[in-house]
Amino acid sequence: MQEIERNTIEMAAGGDIAAFEEIYKQCSSTVYTLAFGITRNRQDAEEATQDVFIKVFRGLKNFRFGSSFGTWIYRIAVNTAINLYHKRARRGAASLQYDEIKDAQPEAPDMRQKEIRREDAAASVAAILENVSPEHRSCIMLREIEGLNYKEMAGTLKIPLNTVRSRLKRAREALIAYCRKEGIRYELRKN
């Protein structure tokens, strides 16, 4: 995710709609990709993305630059997507099949190729991690797709560093076991 200029954030916090639109343009595809990876459902990812930016709009006036703006948005996105996933699971929503996840594409013709590749990778990881908890899935998404380091992940998820390591280890073990079983080659980032 691109870093947003402090001036743009401050203007948006003051009610400047054009500044908020700039934040949305720069962050929405990353938020959608992350939400899609956690929820494994296009409609849920779209709903989560909308909810995230409503929360961002309402919370901008309280953002104090104590952490990076990107970390703040990641945290909102992960929590929103996990909460939506659990809400749907409680209602008994059926999970998508691998082919549906693989074929799902966002409707954004102006999306850059890099973002499309990132979403494809997120969809593949999400399909592979279908039976892993959303908490473990969010760790894999933040590390493998978004490229955050452990400290950034801990800050984003508001969990201890050792919990990040533990969740990521379990998620990676599940990913590696599945890939071996299915004969899929997938490289993970080194610590």
KEKE-3310 file (N, C-alpha, C; in steps of 0.2 Angstrom, whole numbers, plus 5000, padded with zeros to 4 digits):
npx = (5004:5003:5011:5002:5001:5004:4998:4987:4979:4976:4969:4958:4953:4948:4937:4938:4932:4938:4951:4949:4944:4955:4963:4955:4956:4970:4970:4960:4960:4970:4964:4952:4958:4964:4953:4946:4954:4953:4939:4935:4926:4918:4907:4906:4919:4918:4908:4915:4925:4918:4913:4925:4930:4920:4922:4935:4933:4925:4933:4945:4947:4951:4964:4980:4993:5002:5005:5009:4999:4995:4997:4986:4975:4976:4974:4961:4955:4958:4952:4938:4936:4938:4928:4916:4917:4916:4903:4895:4898:4892:4879:4878:4883:4887:4903:4914:4918:4934:4935:4926:4932:4944:4941:4935:4935:4938:4928:4935:4940:4951:4961:4977:4990:4999:4991:4981:4988:4992:4979:4975:4985:4981:4969:4972:4980:4970:4961:4968:4970:4958:4952:4958:4958:4951:4960:4973:4973:4973:4986:4994:4990:4994:5008:5012:5005:5004:5017:5021:5032:5036:5035:5027:5015:5011:5008:4998:4988:4987:4992:5003:5021:5026:5014:5010:5021:5018:5005:5008:5017:5009:4999:5008:5012:5001:4998:5009:5008:4996:4999:5009:5002:4993:5002:5006:5017:5023:5031:5036:5039:5054:5057)
npy = (4994:5011:5025:5037:5055:5065:5078:5076:5066:5074:5084:5076:5072:5084:5085:5086:5081:5077:5074:5063:5055:5053:5045:5034:5030:5026:5016:5007:4995:4987:4985:4978:4966:4961:4959:4950:4939:4935:4933:4925:4927:4936:4946:4947:4953:4965:4971:4972:4980:4992:4994:4996:5008:5017:5016:5021:5034:5040:5038:5046:5058:5055:5049:5049:5048:5040:5027:5020:5026:5017:5005:5007:5007:4994:4986:4990:4984:4970:4967:4970:4962:4949:4949:4950:4938:4929:4932:4929:4915:4911:4912:4902:4902:4896:4889:4895:4885:4879:4882:4893:4903:4904:4909:4921:4939:4956:4969:4981:4989:4998:4994:4992:4981:4975:4975:4967:4955:4953:4951:4939:4931:4932:4926:4913:4909:4910:4900:4889:4889:4887:4879:4884:4894:4911:4920:4914:4914:4928:4932:4925:4932:4945:4943:4936:4941:4955:4958:4962:4964:4955:4963:4973:4966:4962:4975:4979:4969:4970:4961:4951:4949:4936:4928:4932:4925:4912:4910:4912:4902:4890:4892:4892:4879:4872:4876:4872:4858:4855:4859:4850:4838:4841:4842:4855:4869:4881:4895:4902:4917:4920:4921)
npz = (5000:4996:5004:5011:5009:5023:5024:5015:5023:5034:5028:5023:5036:5040:5033:5019:5005:4992:4996:5004:4994:4987:4996:4996:4983:4982:4992:4991:4983:4989:5001:4997:4992:5003:5011:5003:5003:5016:5018:5007:4998:4986:4986:5000:5002:4995:5003:5015:5012:5009:5022:5029:5023:5027:5041:5041:5036:5047:5057:5055:5060:5073:5071:5075:5070:5077:5073:5057:5043:5034:5042:5051:5043:5038:5050:5053:5041:5042:5054:5051:5040:5046:5056:5048:5042:5052:5056:5045:5045:5057:5053:5045:5032:5016:5011:4997:4983:4976:4962:4960:4968:4962:4949:4952:4950:4953:4948:4941:4929:4927:4935:4940:4933:4942:4954:4950:4948:4962:4968:4961:4967:4980:4980:4976:4987:4997:4993:4995:5008:5014:5024:5035:5050:5051:5058:5056:5043:5040:5045:5035:5024:5026:5027:5016:5005:5006:5011:5024:5038:5053:5065:5060:5057:5069:5075:5067:5069:5082:5091:5101:5096:5097:5096:5083:5076:5080:5075:5061:5059:5061:5051:5039:5040:5037:5024:5017:5019:5013:5000:4996:4997:4986:4976:4972:4969:4979:4985:5000:5010:5017:5034)
capx = (5000:5007:5010:4998:5004:5001:4993:4980:4976:4974:4963:4952:4950:4945:4931:4939:4930:4943:4957:4946:4943:4962:4964:4951:4959:4976:4970:4954:4962:4973:4959:4948:4962:4965:4946:4944:4958:4950:4932:4935:4919:4918:4902:4909:4925:4916:4905:4920:4929:4914:4913:4932:4931:4916:4926:4941:4930:4922:4939:4951:4948:4955:4970:4985:5000:5006:5007:5008:4992:4994:4996:4980:4970:4977:4971:4953:4953:4958:4947:4932:4935:4937:4921:4911:4918:4913:4896:4893:4899:4887:4873:4878:4884:4891:4910:4915:4922:4940:4934:4923:4937:4950:4938:4932:4939:4935:4925:4938:4944:4956:4965:4984:4992:5002:4985:4977:4992:4991:4973:4976:4989:4977:4963:4975:4981:4964:4958:4972:4969:4950:4950:4962:4955:4953:4965:4979:4973:4975:4993:4997:4989:4998:5015:5014:5003:5006:5024:5023:5036:5032:5033:5021:5010:5009:5005:4992:4983:4987:4994:5010:5025:5026:5008:5011:5025:5015:5000:5011:5020:5004:4996:5012:5012:4995:4999:5014:5005:4991:5003:5013:4997:4990:5007:5007:5023:5022:5036:5034:5044:5058:5056)
capy = (5000:5017:5029:5043:5061:5068:5083:5073:5063:5079:5087:5072:5072:5090:5085:5087:5075:5076:5071:5056:5051:5051:5040:5028:5027:5023:5010:5002:4988:4983:4983:4973:4960:4958:4956:4944:4933:4932:4931:4920:4928:4942:4950:4949:4957:4971:4974:4973:4986:4998:4995:4999:5015:5021:5017:5026:5041:5042:5038:5050:5064:5053:5046:5054:5047:5036:5022:5023:5026:5010:5000:5009:5004:4986:4984:4991:4980:4964:4966:4970:4956:4943:4950:4948:4931:4925:4934:4924:4908:4910:4912:4896:4903:4890:4892:4894:4880:4882:4885:4900:4908:4905:4913:4928:4944:4962:4973:4987:4989:5003:4992:4990:4974:4973:4974:4961:4949:4952:4948:4932:4927:4931:4921:4906:4907:4909:4894:4884:4890:4887:4876:4887:4900:4918:4923:4912:4917:4935:4932:4923:4937:4951:4942:4933:4945:4962:4959:4965:4960:4952:4968:4977:4962:4962:4981:4979:4964:4971:4955:4950:4946:4928:4926:4932:4920:4905:4909:4911:4895:4885:4893:4889:4871:4870:4878:4867:4851:4855:4860:4844:4834:4842:4843:4862:4872:4888:4898:4906:4922:4919:4926)
capz = (5000:4995:5010:5010:5012:5030:5022:5012:5028:5038:5024:5024:5043:5041:5029:5012:5001:4987:4999:5006:4988:4985:5000:4994:4976:4984:4997:4991:4980:4994:5006:4994:4991:5010:5013:4999:5005:5022:5018:5002:4995:4982:4989:5007:5002:4993:5009:5020:5009:5010:5029:5031:5022:5032:5047:5040:5036:5053:5062:5053:5065:5079:5069:5078:5067:5081:5069:5050:5041:5031:5047:5054:5038:5038:5056:5052:5036:5045:5059:5048:5036:5051:5059:5043:5040:5058:5056:5040:5048:5062:5049:5041:5025:5013:5008:4990:4980:4973:4956:4961:4971:4957:4944:4954:4948:4954:4942:4941:4923:4928:4940:4937:4932:4948:4958:4947:4950:4969:4969:4959:4972:4986:4979:4976:4994:5001:4991:4998:5016:5015:5031:5041:5053:5048:5061:5053:5036:5040:5045:5029:5019:5028:5026:5009:4999:5007:5012:5030:5042:5059:5069:5057:5057:5076:5076:5063:5072:5089:5095:5103:5091:5097:5093:5075:5074:5081:5070:5054:5058:5060:5044:5034:5040:5034:5017:5015:5019:5007:4993:4995:4995:4979:4971:4971:4971:4982:4989:5006:5011:5023:5040)
cpx = (5005:5005:5006:5001:5000:4996:4986:4976:4973:4968:4957:4949:4946:4938:4931:4937:4935:4949:4955:4946:4950:4964:4961:4954:4966:4976:4965:4956:4965:4969:4955:4952:4963:4958:4944:4948:4956:4943:4931:4928:4919:4913:4904:4915:4923:4912:4910:4924:4925:4914:4920:4932:4926:4919:4932:4938:4928:4928:4945:4952:4952:4962:4975:4992:5004:5008:5007:5001:4991:4993:4989:4974:4970:4973:4963:4951:4953:4953:4940:4931:4934:4930:4916:4911:4914:4905:4892:4893:4893:4880:4872:4879:4889:4898:4910:4919:4928:4939:4931:4928:4942:4947:4936:4937:4935:4933:4928:4943:4950:4962:4972:4986:4995:4996:4982:4981:4992:4985:4973:4979:4985:4972:4966:4977:4975:4960:4962:4971:4962:4948:4954:4958:4956:4959:4972:4979:4975:4983:4997:4996:4993:5005:5016:5011:5005:5013:5026:5028:5033:5030:5027:5015:5007:5006:4998:4986:4982:4987:5001:5014:5025:5020:5008:5015:5022:5009:5002:5014:5014:5000:5001:5013:5006:4995:5004:5011:5000:4994:5006:5007:4994:4995:5008:5014:5022:5028:5034:5040:5048:5057:5057)
cpy = (5006:5021:5035:5049:5063:5073:5081:5070:5069:5083:5083:5072:5078:5090:5086:5081:5073:5072:5064:5052:5049:5045:5033:5025:5024:5017:5005:4995:4984:4981:4977:4966:4957:4955:4950:4938:4931:4929:4925:4921:4935:4947:4952:4954:4964:4975:4976:4980:4992:4999:4998:5006:5020:5022:5022:5033:5044:5042:5043:5055:5062:5050:5051:5052:5044:5030:5024:5022:5020:5005:5001:5006:4997:4983:4984:4985:4972:4962:4966:4964:4949:4943:4948:4941:4927:4926:4929:4917:4906:4909:4906:4897:4898:4893:4891:4888:4883:4885:4892:4905:4909:4910:4920:4933:4951:4965:4980:4987:4993:5000:4990:4983:4971:4971:4968:4954:4948:4949:4941:4928:4926:4926:4914:4904:4906:4902:4888:4884:4890:4884:4879:4893:4906:4921:4921:4914:4924:4936:4930:4929:4943:4949:4940:4938:4952:4963:4962:4961:4959:4958:4972:4973:4962:4969:4981:4974:4965:4965:4954:4947:4939:4925:4926:4926:4913:4904:4908:4904:4890:4886:4891:4882:4869:4871:4873:4860:4850:4855:4853:4838:4834:4843:4850:4865:4879:4890:4903:4911:4919:4924:4933)
cpz = (5000:5002:5007:5013:5018:5028:5019:5018:5033:5035:5024:5031:5044:5037:5022:5008:4996:4990:5001:5000:4986:4990:4998:4987:4978:4988:4995:4988:4985:4999:5004:4994:4998:5012:5009:5001:5012:5022:5012:4998:4992:4985:4996:5007:5000:4999:5014:5018:5010:5018:5031:5029:5025:5038:5047:5040:5043:5058:5060:5058:5071:5077:5071:5075:5072:5078:5061:5048:5038:5036:5050:5049:5038:5044:5055:5047:5038:5050:5056:5044:5041:5054:5055:5042:5046:5058:5051:5042:5053:5058:5045:5034:5022:5010:5001:4988:4977:4967:4956:4964:4965:4951:4946:4953:4950:4948:4943:4935:4923:4932:4937:4937:4938:4953:4956:4949:4958:4971:4967:4964:4978:4985:4979:4984:4998:4999:4995:5006:5018:5022:5037:5044:5050:5051:5058:5046:5035:5040:5039:5024:5020:5026:5019:5004:5000:5009:5019:5034:5049:5064:5066:5057:5065:5078:5072:5066:5079:5093:5096:5097:5091:5095:5086:5073:5074:5076:5063:5053:5057:5053:5038:5034:5036:5026:5014:5014:5013:5000:4992:4993:4988:4974:4968:4973:4973:4986:4994:5007:5017:5028:5038)
residu = (MET:GLN:GLU:ILE:GLU:ARG:ASN:THR:ILE:GLU:MET:ALA:ALA:GLY:GLY:ASP:ILE:ALA:ALA:PHE:GLU:GLU:ILE:TYR:LYS:GLN:CYS:SER:SER:THR:VAL:TYR:THR:LEU:ALA:PHE:GLY:ILE:THR:ARG:ASN:ARG:GLN:ASP:ALA:GLU:GLU:ALA:THR:GLN:ASP:VAL:PHE:ILE:LYS:VAL:PHE:ARG:GLY:LEU:LYS:ASN:PHE:ARG:PHE:GLY:SER:SER:PHE:GLY:THR:TRP:ILE:TYR:ARG:ILE:ALA:VAL:ASN:THR:ALA:ILE:ASN:LEU:TYR:HIS:LYS:ARG:ALA:ARG:ARG:GLY:ALA:ALA:SER:LEU:GLN:TYR:ASP:GLU:ILE:LYS:ASP:ALA:GLN:PRO:GLU:ALA:PRO:ASP:MET:ARG:GLN:LYS:GLU:ILE:ARG:ARG:GLU:ASP:ALA:ALA:ALA:SER:VAL:ALA:ALA:ILE:LEU:GLU:ASN:VAL:SER:PRO:GLU:HIS:ARG:SER:CYS:ILE:MET:LEU:ARG:GLU:ILE:GLU:GLY:LEU:ASN:TYR:LYS:GLU:MET:ALA:GLY:THR:LEU:LYS:ILE:PRO:LEU:ASN:THR:VAL:ARG:SER:ARG:LEU:LYS:ARG:ALA:ARG:GLU:ALA:LEU:ILE:ALA:TYR:CYS:ARG:LYS:GLU:GLY:ILE:ARG:TYR:GLU:LEU:ARG:LYS:ASN)
# end
